[in-house]
Amino acid sequence: MISTQHEALHRVFRDNPELCTSVFKVLDIPFPSPTEVAVVDTDLTEIKPIERRADTIMMFTSLEGQHAVITESQSKPDDRKTAAWAHYISHVHVKFGCPVTLLVICQDEATAGWAALPKTIGLPDWPTLSIRAVVVGPHNIPVIDDLAEAVNDVVLTMFSALTHARSKEVAAILEVLADALDTTDTTSAGHIAEQTEVGLGNTDARRIWRDLMATKTYRYQSEYAQLLRAEGEAKGRAEGKAEGKAEGEAVGEAKALLRMLDRRGVVVPDVVRERILSCTDTTVIDTWIDRAVHATSLSDIFGIDDEQPEQG
């Protein structure tokens, strides 16, 4: 099952195309300066056979022509990817008639080391096809913990946090990212803050980020963070008990989820709204919020076709 963290690691390029140029620059890999960037259909399925769907495919147009970049999020070594990646590359090359680069994003060095190895098809000493991906991860994306550097490129700083999510340096990166976002427009900053939350996945880094959002005041803070803090503190003060604070957090998260759905134009029937607001399990609501980041319908969040969320 594809996780929301998996989605965030490649969608960050789709939502912030300039990140691709920044990453290639960091890796000292020449890449044409784009005059236009477009996200293209990721469905690479043929008429009948096995379905093949890449994570993200972007088309960069420059004075030198077009160049496709296939972006894949990889959480662990998987030798089955050799066939899948070979299909993606050849299909995109034939379909668009342009050079193709495979960019693989990893959050740990073991997976990055595996992904960086040439993937071959054919005889061991005479491969018919060899795949060499551009691999990014904690081994080659810099730790950005300087505020001036973070302000200069907040998207790259966010990506630094995502790739170093399991590194001890992530706390320092998140600190400067939070401050750097306060220097940009609130709409963009709020969107990047949400992408950071999802991309960090179920890690200690996500808890560090949530603490930053809940304990500090930033003008860009997402409604989720503001409501979580306000409702949690208010309920905690009123009841003076841990369970009161937990209940307040659940109410805050539920309201934040409903407002996120409203912003995305997802219609929420009264019966579903009541179920969401009555859920007291913050873990369940957190899962719904993660899914809501890219949701276009209730089924994207609750994993069902009808409009009844699972009980929390």
C-alpha positions as a Markdown table, in Angstrom:
| # | Residue | x | y | z |
|---|---|---|---|---|
| 1 | Met | 0.0 | 0.0 | 0.0 |
| 2 | Ile | 1.4 | 3.4 | -1.0 |
| 3 | Ser | 1.8 | 5.6 | 2.1 |
| 4 | Thr | 1.2 | 9.3 | 2.4 |
| 5 | Gln | 4.9 | 9.8 | 3.2 |
| 6 | His | 5.8 | 8.0 | 0.0 |
| 7 | Glu | 3.5 | 10.3 | -2.0 |
| 8 | Ala | 4.9 | 13.4 | -0.3 |
| 9 | Leu | 8.5 | 12.6 | -1.2 |
| 10 | His | 7.9 | 12.7 | -4.9 |
| 11 | Arg | 5.0 | 15.2 | -5.0 |
| 12 | Val | 7.2 | 17.8 | -3.5 |
| 13 | Phe | 8.9 | 18.0 | -6.9 |
| 14 | Arg | 5.6 | 18.1 | -8.7 |
| 15 | Asp | 4.4 | 20.9 | -6.4 |
| 16 | Asn | 7.7 | 22.8 | -6.4 |
| 17 | Pro | 9.3 | 22.2 | -9.8 |
| 18 | Glu | 12.2 | 24.6 | -9.0 |
| 19 | Leu | 13.4 | 22.0 | -6.5 |
| 20 | Cys | 14.6 | 19.8 | -9.4 |
| 21 | Thr | 17.0 | 22.5 | -10.6 |
| 22 | Ser | 18.2 | 23.1 | -7.0 |
| 23 | Val | 18.9 | 19.3 | -6.4 |
| 24 | Phe | 20.8 | 18.9 | -9.7 |
| 25 | Lys | 22.9 | 22.0 | -8.8 |
| 26 | Val | 23.6 | 20.6 | -5.3 |
| 27 | Leu | 24.8 | 17.3 | -7.0 |
| 28 | Asp | 26.9 | 19.3 | -9.5 |
| 29 | Ile | 25.1 | 17.6 | -12.4 |
| 30 | Pro | 24.6 | 19.8 | -15.5 |
| 31 | Phe | 21.0 | 20.3 | -16.4 |
| 32 | Pro | 19.5 | 22.7 | -18.9 |
| 33 | Ser | 17.9 | 25.8 | -17.4 |
| 34 | Pro | 14.2 | 25.3 | -18.0 |
| 35 | Thr | 12.0 | 28.0 | -19.6 |
| 36 | Glu | 8.9 | 25.9 | -19.0 |
| 37 | Val | 8.0 | 22.9 | -16.7 |
| 38 | Ala | 4.9 | 20.7 | -17.0 |
| 39 | Val | 3.7 | 17.6 | -15.1 |
| 40 | Val | 2.7 | 14.9 | -17.4 |
| 41 | Asp | 0.5 | 11.8 | -17.1 |
| 42 | Thr | 2.2 | 9.2 | -15.0 |
| 43 | Asp | 0.1 | 6.3 | -16.3 |
| 44 | Leu | 2.5 | 4.2 | -18.4 |
| 45 | Thr | 0.2 | 1.2 | -18.9 |
| 46 | Glu | 0.1 | -0.5 | -22.3 |
| 47 | Ile | -3.1 | -1.6 | -23.9 |
| 48 | Lys | -3.5 | -4.9 | -22.0 |
| 49 | Pro | -0.5 | -5.9 | -19.9 |
| 50 | Ile | 0.5 | -5.2 | -16.3 |
| 51 | Glu | -0.2 | -1.7 | -15.0 |
| 52 | Arg | 2.8 | 0.5 | -14.6 |
| 53 | Arg | 2.5 | 3.8 | -12.9 |
| 54 | Ala | 5.5 | 6.0 | -12.1 |
| 55 | Asp | 5.4 | 8.3 | -9.1 |
| 56 | Thr | 5.9 | 11.7 | -10.8 |
| 57 | Ile | 7.0 | 12.6 | -14.3 |
| 58 | Met | 7.9 | 16.2 | -15.2 |
| 59 | Met | 8.8 | 17.6 | -18.6 |
| 60 | Phe | 11.4 | 20.4 | -18.6 |
| 61 | Thr | 11.6 | 22.6 | -21.6 |
| 62 | Ser | 14.7 | 24.6 | -22.3 |
| 63 | Leu | 16.5 | 26.2 | -25.2 |
| 64 | Glu | 18.1 | 22.8 | -25.8 |
| 65 | Gly | 14.7 | 21.1 | -26.1 |
| 66 | Gln | 12.7 | 18.9 | -23.8 |
| 67 | His | 14.0 | 16.6 | -21.0 |
| 68 | Ala | 11.8 | 14.3 | -19.0 |
| 69 | Val | 12.5 | 13.6 | -15.3 |
| 70 | Ile | 10.9 | 10.5 | -13.7 |
| 71 | Thr | 10.9 | 11.0 | -9.9 |
| 72 | Glu | 10.6 | 7.9 | -7.7 |
| 73 | Ser | 10.3 | 7.6 | -3.9 |
| 74 | Gln | 12.1 | 4.6 | -2.6 |
| 75 | Ser | 11.8 | 3.4 | 1.0 |
| 76 | Lys | 13.8 | 0.2 | 0.8 |
| 77 | Pro | 15.8 | -1.9 | -1.6 |
| 78 | Asp | 13.6 | -3.8 | -4.1 |
| 79 | Asp | 15.2 | -5.6 | -7.1 |
| 80 | Arg | 11.8 | -5.7 | -8.8 |
| 81 | Lys | 12.3 | -2.1 | -9.5 |
| 82 | Thr | 14.8 | -2.9 | -12.3 |
| 83 | Ala | 12.0 | -4.1 | -14.6 |
| 84 | Ala | 9.6 | -1.3 | -13.6 |
| 85 | Trp | 12.2 | 1.5 | -14.1 |
| 86 | Ala | 13.3 | 0.1 | -17.4 |
| 87 | His | 9.7 | 0.2 | -18.6 |
| 88 | Tyr | 9.2 | 3.7 | -17.3 |
| 89 | Ile | 12.3 | 5.0 | -19.0 |
| 90 | Ser | 11.8 | 3.4 | -22.4 |
| 91 | His | 8.1 | 4.2 | -22.5 |
| 92 | Val | 8.7 | 7.9 | -21.7 |
| 93 | His | 11.6 | 8.1 | -24.2 |
| 94 | Val | 9.4 | 6.6 | -27.0 |
| 95 | Lys | 6.3 | 8.5 | -26.1 |
| 96 | Phe | 8.0 | 12.0 | -25.9 |
| 97 | Gly | 11.1 | 11.4 | -28.0 |
| 98 | Cys | 13.4 | 13.2 | -25.6 |
| 99 | Pro | 16.2 | 12.4 | -23.0 |
| 100 | Val | 15.0 | 10.9 | -19.8 |
| 101 | Thr | 16.5 | 11.0 | -16.3 |
| 102 | Leu | 15.5 | 8.8 | -13.4 |
| 103 | Leu | 15.6 | 10.6 | -10.0 |
| 104 | Val | 15.2 | 8.4 | -6.9 |
| 105 | Ile | 14.6 | 9.9 | -3.5 |
| 106 | Cys | 15.6 | 7.9 | -0.3 |
| 107 | Gln | 15.6 | 8.7 | 3.4 |
| 108 | Asp | 18.3 | 6.3 | 4.5 |
| 109 | Glu | 21.8 | 5.6 | 3.3 |
| 110 | Ala | 21.3 | 1.8 | 2.8 |
| 111 | Thr | 18.5 | 2.3 | 0.4 |
| 112 | Ala | 20.3 | 5.1 | -1.4 |
| 113 | Gly | 23.4 | 2.9 | -1.8 |
| 114 | Trp | 21.2 | 0.2 | -3.3 |
| 115 | Ala | 19.5 | 2.6 | -5.7 |
| 116 | Ala | 22.8 | 4.1 | -6.8 |
| 117 | Leu | 24.1 | 0.7 | -8.1 |
| 118 | Pro | 23.7 | 0.2 | -11.9 |
| 119 | Lys | 20.6 | -2.0 | -12.6 |
| 120 | Thr | 21.2 | -4.3 | -15.5 |
| 121 | Ile | 19.2 | -6.6 | -17.7 |
| 122 | Gly | 21.0 | -9.2 | -19.8 |
| 123 | Leu | 24.2 | -11.3 | -19.4 |
| 124 | Pro | 26.2 | -10.4 | -16.3 |
| 125 | Asp | 29.3 | -9.5 | -18.3 |
| 126 | Trp | 27.4 | -8.1 | -21.3 |
| 127 | Pro | 24.2 | -6.4 | -20.2 |
| 128 | Thr | 21.7 | -5.4 | -22.8 |
| 129 | Leu | 20.3 | -2.6 | -20.7 |
| 130 | Ser | 21.9 | -0.7 | -17.9 |
| 131 | Ile | 20.0 | 1.8 | -15.7 |
| 132 | Arg | 21.8 | 4.5 | -13.7 |
| 133 | Ala | 19.6 | 6.6 | -11.5 |
| 134 | Val | 20.4 | 10.0 | -10.0 |
| 135 | Val | 19.9 | 9.2 | -6.3 |
| 136 | Val | 19.3 | 11.8 | -3.6 |
| 137 | Gly | 19.2 | 11.2 | 0.2 |
| 138 | Pro | 21.0 | 12.0 | 3.4 |
| 139 | His | 24.3 | 11.0 | 1.9 |
| 140 | Asn | 24.4 | 13.9 | -0.7 |
| 141 | Ile | 21.7 | 16.5 | 0.2 |
| 142 | Pro | 23.3 | 19.0 | 2.5 |
| 143 | Val | 22.1 | 19.6 | 6.1 |
| 144 | Ile | 20.7 | 23.2 | 5.9 |
| 145 | Asp | 20.8 | 24.5 | 9.5 |
| 146 | Asp | 21.8 | 28.1 | 8.7 |
| 147 | Leu | 18.9 | 30.6 | 8.7 |
| 148 | Ala | 20.3 | 32.7 | 5.9 |
| 149 | Glu | 20.8 | 29.7 | 3.7 |
| 150 | Ala | 17.3 | 28.5 | 4.5 |
| 151 | Val | 15.7 | 31.8 | 3.7 |
| 152 | Asn | 17.5 | 31.8 | 0.3 |
| 153 | Asp | 15.9 | 28.4 | -0.6 |
| 154 | Val | 13.1 | 27.3 | 1.7 |
| 155 | Val | 12.0 | 24.5 | -0.7 |
| 156 | Leu | 15.4 | 23.0 | -0.7 |
| 157 | Thr | 15.5 | 23.4 | 3.1 |
| 158 | Met | 12.2 | 21.4 | 3.4 |
| 159 | Phe | 13.7 | 18.7 | 1.1 |
| 160 | Ser | 16.8 | 18.7 | 3.4 |
| 161 | Ala | 14.5 | 18.0 | 6.3 |
| 162 | Leu | 12.7 | 15.2 | 4.5 |
| 163 | Thr | 15.8 | 13.4 | 3.3 |
| 164 | His | 17.4 | 13.7 | 6.8 |
| 165 | Ala | 14.2 | 12.7 | 8.6 |
| 166 | Arg | 16.0 | 9.9 | 10.4 |
| 167 | Ser | 19.2 | 11.8 | 11.0 |
| 168 | Lys | 20.2 | 13.4 | 14.3 |
| 169 | Glu | 20.6 | 16.7 | 12.4 |
| 170 | Val | 16.9 | 16.9 | 11.5 |
| 171 | Ala | 16.0 | 19.0 | 14.6 |
| 172 | Ala | 18.3 | 21.8 | 13.6 |
| 173 | Ile | 17.0 | 21.7 | 10.0 |
| 174 | Leu | 13.4 | 21.9 | 11.2 |
| 175 | Glu | 14.2 | 24.9 | 13.5 |
| 176 | Val | 15.6 | 27.0 | 10.7 |
| 177 | Leu | 12.9 | 25.8 | 8.2 |
| 178 | Ala | 10.2 | 27.0 | 10.6 |
| 179 | Asp | 11.9 | 30.4 | 11.0 |
| 180 | Ala | 12.6 | 30.7 | 7.2 |
| 181 | Leu | 9.0 | 30.0 | 6.3 |
| 182 | Asp | 8.0 | 33.1 | 8.4 |
| 183 | Thr | 9.8 | 35.2 | 5.9 |
| 184 | Thr | 7.8 | 34.1 | 2.8 |
| 185 | Asp | 4.1 | 34.6 | 1.9 |
| 186 | Thr | 1.7 | 32.8 | 4.2 |
| 187 | Thr | 0.0 | 30.8 | 1.5 |
| 188 | Ser | 3.2 | 29.2 | 0.2 |
| 189 | Ala | 4.6 | 28.8 | 3.7 |
| 190 | Gly | 1.5 | 27.1 | 5.0 |
| 191 | His | 1.6 | 24.7 | 2.0 |
| 192 | Ile | 5.3 | 23.8 | 2.6 |
| 193 | Ala | 4.5 | 23.4 | 6.3 |
| 194 | Glu | 1.9 | 20.8 | 5.5 |
| 195 | Gln | 4.2 | 19.0 | 3.0 |
| 196 | Thr | 6.8 | 18.8 | 5.7 |
| 197 | Glu | 4.4 | 17.2 | 8.1 |
| 198 | Val | 3.4 | 14.5 | 5.7 |
| 199 | Gly | 6.8 | 13.9 | 4.2 |
| 200 | Leu | 8.4 | 13.2 | 7.6 |
| 201 | Gly | 6.1 | 10.2 | 8.0 |
| 202 | Asn | 5.9 | 8.3 | 11.3 |
| 203 | Thr | 9.2 | 9.5 | 12.6 |
| 204 | Asp | 10.5 | 11.4 | 15.7 |
| 205 | Ala | 11.2 | 14.2 | 13.3 |
| 206 | Arg | 7.4 | 14.6 | 12.7 |
| 207 | Arg | 6.9 | 15.0 | 16.4 |
| 208 | Ile | 9.6 | 17.6 | 16.5 |
| 209 | Trp | 7.9 | 19.5 | 13.7 |
| 210 | Arg | 4.5 | 19.2 | 15.4 |
| 211 | Asp | 6.0 | 20.6 | 18.6 |
| 212 | Leu | 7.4 | 23.5 | 16.7 |
| 213 | Met | 4.0 | 24.2 | 15.2 |
| 214 | Ala | 2.2 | 23.8 | 18.5 |
| 215 | Thr | 4.5 | 25.8 | 20.8 |
| 216 | Lys | 5.6 | 28.7 | 18.6 |
| 217 | Thr | 3.7 | 31.4 | 16.9 |
| 218 | Tyr | 4.3 | 31.8 | 13.2 |
| 219 | Arg | 2.1 | 33.9 | 10.9 |
| 220 | Tyr | 2.0 | 31.1 | 8.3 |
| 221 | Gln | 0.9 | 28.3 | 10.7 |
| 222 | Ser | -1.6 | 25.9 | 9.2 |
| 223 | Glu | -5.1 | 25.9 | 10.6 |
| 224 | Tyr | -4.3 | 22.4 | 11.8 |
| 225 | Ala | -1.4 | 23.6 | 14.0 |
| 226 | Gln | -3.3 | 26.6 | 15.3 |
| 227 | Leu | -6.4 | 24.7 | 16.2 |
| 228 | Leu | -4.5 | 21.9 | 17.7 |
| 229 | Arg | -2.7 | 24.3 | 20.1 |
| 230 | Ala | -5.7 | 26.4 | 20.9 |
| 231 | Glu | -8.2 | 23.6 | 21.5 |
| 232 | Gly | -5.7 | 21.5 | 23.4 |
| 233 | Glu | -4.6 | 24.3 | 25.7 |
| 234 | Ala | -8.2 | 25.5 | 26.3 |
| 235 | Lys | -9.5 | 22.1 | 27.1 |
| 236 | Gly | -6.4 | 21.3 | 29.2 |
| 237 | Arg | -6.9 | 24.5 | 31.3 |
| 238 | Ala | -10.6 | 23.9 | 31.7 |
| 239 | Glu | -10.3 | 20.4 | 33.0 |
| 240 | Gly | -6.8 | 20.4 | 34.3 |
| 241 | Lys | -6.3 | 16.8 | 33.4 |
| 242 | Ala | -4.3 | 14.9 | 30.8 |
| 243 | Glu | -7.4 | 13.3 | 29.4 |
| 244 | Gly | -8.9 | 16.8 | 29.0 |
| 245 | Lys | -6.0 | 17.9 | 26.9 |
| 246 | Ala | -6.1 | 14.8 | 24.8 |
| 247 | Glu | -9.8 | 15.3 | 24.1 |
| 248 | Gly | -9.1 | 19.0 | 23.2 |
| 249 | Glu | -6.4 | 17.9 | 20.8 |
| 250 | Ala | -8.8 | 15.5 | 19.1 |
| 251 | Val | -11.5 | 18.2 | 18.7 |
| 252 | Gly | -8.8 | 20.6 | 17.3 |
| 253 | Glu | -7.6 | 18.0 | 14.8 |
| 254 | Ala | -11.1 | 17.1 | 13.8 |
| 255 | Lys | -12.0 | 20.7 | 13.1 |
| 256 | Ala | -8.7 | 21.2 | 11.2 |
| 257 | Leu | -9.5 | 18.2 | 9.1 |
| 258 | Leu | -12.9 | 19.6 | 8.2 |
| 259 | Arg | -11.4 | 22.9 | 7.2 |
| 260 | Met | -8.8 | 21.3 | 5.1 |
| 261 | Leu | -11.5 | 19.3 | 3.3 |
| 262 | Asp | -13.5 | 22.5 | 2.8 |
| 263 | Arg | -10.4 | 24.2 | 1.3 |
| 264 | Arg | -10.0 | 21.3 | -1.2 |
| 265 | Gly | -13.7 | 21.5 | -2.2 |
| 266 | Val | -14.5 | 18.1 | -0.7 |
| 267 | Val | -18.2 | 17.9 | 0.2 |
| 268 | Val | -18.7 | 16.5 | 3.7 |
| 269 | Pro | -22.3 | 15.3 | 4.5 |
| 270 | Asp | -23.6 | 16.0 | 8.0 |
| 271 | Val | -23.4 | 12.4 | 9.1 |
| 272 | Val | -19.7 | 12.2 | 8.1 |
| 273 | Arg | -19.0 | 15.6 | 9.8 |
| 274 | Glu | -20.6 | 14.3 | 13.0 |
| 275 | Arg | -18.5 | 11.1 | 12.9 |
| 276 | Ile | -15.3 | 13.1 | 12.5 |
| 277 | Leu | -16.1 | 15.5 | 15.3 |
| 278 | Ser | -17.0 | 12.7 | 17.6 |
| 279 | Cys | -13.8 | 10.8 | 17.1 |
| 280 | Thr | -11.6 | 10.9 | 20.1 |
| 281 | Asp | -8.7 | 8.9 | 18.8 |
| 282 | Thr | -6.0 | 11.3 | 17.7 |
| 283 | Thr | -4.0 | 8.6 | 15.9 |
| 284 | Val | -7.0 | 7.9 | 13.7 |
| 285 | Ile | -7.6 | 11.6 | 13.0 |
| 286 | Asp | -3.9 | 12.0 | 12.2 |
| 287 | Thr | -4.2 | 9.3 | 9.6 |
| 288 | Trp | -7.2 | 11.1 | 8.0 |
| 289 | Ile | -5.3 | 14.4 | 8.0 |
| 290 | Asp | -2.3 | 12.8 | 6.3 |
| 291 | Arg | -4.6 | 11.5 | 3.6 |
| 292 | Ala | -6.5 | 14.8 | 3.3 |
| 293 | Val | -3.3 | 16.7 | 2.1 |
| 294 | His | -3.8 | 15.4 | -1.4 |
| 295 | Ala | -7.4 | 14.2 | -1.2 |
| 296 | Thr | -10.1 | 15.0 | -3.8 |
| 297 | Ser | -12.9 | 12.9 | -2.3 |
| 298 | Leu | -13.9 | 11.3 | 0.9 |
| 299 | Ser | -12.9 | 7.9 | -0.4 |
| 300 | Asp | -9.3 | 9.2 | -0.7 |
| 301 | Ile | -9.3 | 9.7 | 3.0 |
| 302 | Phe | -11.4 | 6.9 | 4.4 |
| 303 | Gly | -10.5 | 4.3 | 1.8 |
| 304 | Ile | -14.2 | 3.5 | 1.1 |
| 305 | Asp | -16.6 | 4.3 | -1.7 |
| 306 | Asp | -19.5 | 5.3 | 0.5 |
| 307 | Glu | -19.4 | 8.4 | 2.8 |
| 308 | Gln | -18.9 | 6.6 | 6.1 |
| 309 | Pro | -15.5 | 6.9 | 7.8 |
| 310 | Glu | -14.2 | 4.2 | 10.0 |
| 311 | Gln | -14.9 | 4.6 | 13.7 |
| 312 | Gly | -12.3 | 6.3 | 15.8 |
